[in-house]
Amino acid sequence: MKIAALQTPLASVGSGDGLALIRRRMEQCEAEGVAILCCPEAVAGGLADYAPDPLQIAVTPSAVLAWLSPMANTRLTTVVGFTELGTDGSIYNSAAVVSRGALAGVYRKRHPAIRRSVYSAGGDSLVFHASGVHFGVLICYDSTFPDLAADLASRGAQLLFVPANNALPEAKASTELVAAARACDVALATENGCWVVRADVAGVAGGLRSDGSSAITSPAGKTVSTARALVEDLLVVEIGLTTA
């Protein structure tokens, strides 16, 4: 089966251009026979911690389905990061798993990364079954907590998808963050016997910078594909997993 990671331009995150880009890349993945595509953290709407009014970008999962409705009939499964408006009125840093035009489920980030984040913490880690495989989702900072990955692997996850958004103020941005993400992915892969697929944002915009840490790592800890720095990129890798 083929899996893919989409690295989106930082400037397009949360914009109409960003959503159009996702749809175009979904079409490309469908044409190339990709089974599962991972998109970055908060790619739909942007990060609420940087928004003047976080509630203005918070939406329900049904809105994510509406955004992707032009691709509803594809065989592709897509992991899409967004800011979720919960039924309790809280907002969550979430990832929707959309498979064949239906919502397979939503993962809420367990550990919001920014101190005093406007996001509430999620409470459950889910193992999804789509495109014939079992997989888990760990949003950005969650991937640094080994117990979360180990729990998913113990429940049958064969892949771990990591939607990320490593944009930082330019004065704090560093290529060391990319190296740290790579090391994290290698540890996740080897300790849990899983493929790790990370999708990040990249570029410079609005005083923020992200070099882009998107990569695909094998269970043996080999980084088999990495994205180009500071630009949009799409990584597609064929892996030897048995589907059912």
C-alpha positions in Angstrom: 0.0 0.0 0.0 1.0 3.6 -0.5 1.0 6.2 2.2 1.7 10.0 1.9 2.5 13.1 3.9 1.6 16.6 2.7 3.8 19.5 3.7 1.8 22.7 3.2 3.2 26.3 2.9 2.9 28.1 6.1 1.3 31.1 4.4 -1.6 29.0 3.1 -2.5 27.3 6.5 -6.1 28.3 7.4 -6.7 30.0 4.1 -8.9 29.1 1.2 -5.8 28.5 -0.8 -4.7 25.9 1.7 -8.0 24.0 1.4 -7.7 24.1 -2.4 -4.2 22.7 -2.1 -5.3 19.8 0.0 -8.0 19.0 -2.5 -5.5 19.1 -5.4 -3.1 16.9 -3.5 -5.9 14.5 -2.6 -6.7 14.2 -6.3 -3.1 13.5 -7.0 -2.9 10.8 -4.3 -6.1 9.2 -5.6 -4.6 9.1 -9.1 -1.4 7.5 -7.7 -3.2 4.9 -5.7 -2.3 6.3 -2.2 -4.3 4.7 0.6 -3.8 7.2 3.4 -2.7 10.9 3.3 -1.6 12.8 6.4 -2.0 16.6 6.4 -0.5 19.0 9.0 -1.8 20.1 12.4 -4.5 22.8 12.2 -4.1 23.0 8.4 -7.8 23.8 8.1 -8.3 27.1 9.9 -4.9 27.6 11.5 -3.8 27.3 15.1 -6.2 28.9 17.5 -3.3 30.0 19.8 -2.3 32.5 17.1 -5.8 33.6 16.2 -7.2 37.0 17.4 -10.5 35.2 18.1 -10.1 31.5 18.5 -13.8 30.8 18.3 -13.9 32.3 14.8 -11.8 29.4 13.4 -13.4 26.6 15.5 -15.7 24.3 13.6 -17.5 21.0 14.0 -16.2 17.8 12.3 -19.1 18.0 9.9 -17.6 21.3 8.6 -14.4 19.4 7.7 -16.5 16.9 5.8 -18.1 19.8 3.9 -14.7 21.2 3.0 -13.6 17.9 1.6 -17.0 17.1 -0.1 -15.6 17.5 -3.6 -13.5 14.4 -2.9 -16.2 12.4 -1.2 -16.2 9.5 -3.6 -12.5 8.8 -3.5 -10.9 5.6 -2.0 -8.4 7.8 -0.1 -8.3 8.1 3.6 -7.2 11.6 4.8 -6.0 12.8 8.2 -6.8 16.6 8.5 -5.9 18.8 11.4 -8.4 21.5 12.5 -9.7 23.5 15.5 -12.7 21.7 16.8 -15.7 23.3 18.5 -16.8 20.7 21.1 -20.4 20.2 22.1 -19.3 21.4 25.6 -18.2 24.8 24.2 -14.5 24.0 24.6 -12.1 24.1 21.6 -9.8 21.2 20.8 -6.7 20.8 18.6 -8.1 17.9 16.6 -7.5 15.7 13.6 -10.4 14.3 11.6 -10.0 11.0 9.8 -12.1 11.0 6.6 -12.4 7.8 4.7 -14.4 7.4 1.5 -16.3 10.6 2.2 -17.3 9.6 5.8 -16.0 10.6 9.1 -14.1 7.6 10.6 -13.4 9.5 13.8 -11.7 12.5 15.5 -8.6 12.5 17.6 -8.1 15.4 20.1 -4.6 16.4 21.0 -3.8 15.2 24.5 -1.1 17.7 25.3 -1.6 21.2 23.9 2.0 22.5 23.5 1.9 26.2 24.1 1.8 27.3 27.8 -1.7 28.6 28.6 -3.0 27.3 25.3 -6.6 28.2 24.4 -7.1 24.5 23.6 -8.5 22.0 26.0 -6.8 18.7 26.3 -8.3 15.6 24.7 -8.9 12.5 26.7 -8.9 9.5 24.4 -6.4 7.9 22.1 -8.2 6.1 19.2 -7.1 3.3 17.0 -8.7 3.8 13.6 -9.3 1.1 10.9 -9.4 2.4 7.4 -8.0 1.4 4.0 -7.4 -2.1 5.4 -5.0 -1.2 8.2 -5.1 -0.1 11.9 -3.4 3.2 12.8 -3.2 5.9 15.4 -2.8 9.7 15.4 -0.5 11.7 17.6 -0.8 15.5 17.0 2.7 17.1 17.1 3.7 17.4 20.8 1.8 14.2 21.6 4.4 12.3 19.7 7.0 13.1 22.4 5.1 11.1 25.0 6.2 7.4 24.6 3.3 6.0 26.6 0.7 7.4 24.1 2.4 5.6 21.1 3.0 2.4 23.1 -0.7 2.3 24.0 -1.7 2.6 20.3 0.7 0.0 19.2 -0.5 -2.4 22.0 -4.0 -2.1 20.5 -2.9 -3.0 17.0 -1.8 0.2 15.4 0.5 -0.5 12.4 1.1 3.1 11.5 1.4 6.3 13.5 0.3 9.5 11.8 1.7 12.8 13.2 0.1 16.0 12.0 2.5 18.7 13.1 2.8 22.5 13.0 6.3 23.5 14.0 5.9 27.2 13.2 7.6 29.4 15.8 8.5 33.1 16.0 11.4 33.7 13.6 13.7 34.5 16.5 13.1 31.2 18.1 12.9 29.0 15.0 15.9 26.6 14.5 16.8 23.7 12.2 17.4 21.8 15.5 13.7 21.4 15.7 13.7 19.3 12.5 16.5 17.1 13.9 14.5 16.6 17.1 11.4 15.6 15.1 13.5 13.1 13.1 14.9 11.6 16.2 11.5 11.4 17.8 10.1 9.6 14.7 12.9 7.1 14.8 12.3 6.3 18.4 8.5 6.0 17.9 9.1 3.6 14.9 11.7 1.3 16.5 10.1 1.2 20.0 6.7 0.3 18.6 7.4 -1.5 15.3 5.3 1.0 13.4 5.6 3.2 10.4 5.6 6.8 11.4 4.3 9.5 9.0 4.8 13.1 10.0 3.3 16.0 8.0 4.4 19.6 8.9 4.0 23.1 7.6 6.9 25.0 6.0 7.9 28.5 5.1 8.0 32.0 6.6 4.8 34.0 7.1 3.4 36.5 9.6 6.6 36.6 11.7 6.6 32.8 12.0 9.0 30.2 10.5 9.0 26.5 10.0 11.7 24.6 8.1 9.4 21.6 7.7 9.9 18.3 9.5 7.7 16.1 7.2 9.1 12.6 6.9 8.2 8.9 6.6 10.1 6.5 8.9 10.1 2.7 8.7 9.7 0.3 11.7 13.4 -0.3 11.4 14.1 3.3 12.1 15.1 4.3 8.6 13.9 7.7 7.4 12.9 6.6 3.9 11.6 10.0 2.7 12.0 13.6 3.9 10.5 16.9 2.6 12.4 19.8 1.2 13.0 22.6 3.6 10.8 25.7 3.7 8.6 24.7 0.7 5.5 22.7 -0.1 6.1 19.0 -0.7 4.4 15.7 -1.0 6.0 12.5 0.2 4.7 9.2 -1.2 6.1 5.8 -0.1 5.0 2.3 -0.8 5.2 0.1 2.3 4.9 -3.6 2.8 1.8 -3.8 5.0 -0.8 -6.5 4.6 -4.3 -5.0 4.4 -7.5 -6.6 5.5 
